[in-house]
Amino acid sequence: MKTEGKDLIWVDKAFAEKYKKLDLEEEKAKALDEYIETIEKKSKEDFKANLESLEEDVAIYTGLMLKVKQAFKAASDENLNASYELWENFDKQKPIIQKKIDTIISMLKPLKNEAHEISELLGKIQTWNIDKFVESLRSISDMQGTRKKMIEFLIKNFKDE
């Protein structure tokens, strides 16, 4: 089937059957014009309905965005108020906490001085003498026989002098 010089168009099946039954070209042209008018009218109605629907969607969207904005503002205000309350409570507690800290510091200052004095005294101890004393105790504890008995005798009899 050749369609040279012709274009195919899609139309409703009912219109196509009605169009085929018409004999005169004038009747066919008139029917085609009527069909185009109905399609144009229907397209305008569809466009108008879509436009109205779009306006409704915009109104709904605007309402939802307003709700979101209000909810965000309420949450923001609530968090801000909670933050203010927290700072106010902190300001109320600050003198009490500062007093406790001052008490602890006043208790620790004398200990600091004593710890410093102990540290100085420990620094003056001659550890060489302690090492020699420990070494002597080891050698005494390792003794056996008559030497051990002699050390025990000396310790028992001369411990008070």
Secondary structure, 3 states (H helix, E strand, C coil): CCCCCCCCCCCCHHHHHHHHHCCCHHHHHHHHHHHHHHHHHHHHHHHHHHHHHHHHHHHHHHHHHHHHHHHHHHHHHHHHHHHHHHHHHHHHHHHHHHHHHHHHHHHHHHHHHHHHHHHHHHHHCCHHHHHHHHHHHHHHHCCCHHHHHHHHHHHHHHCCC
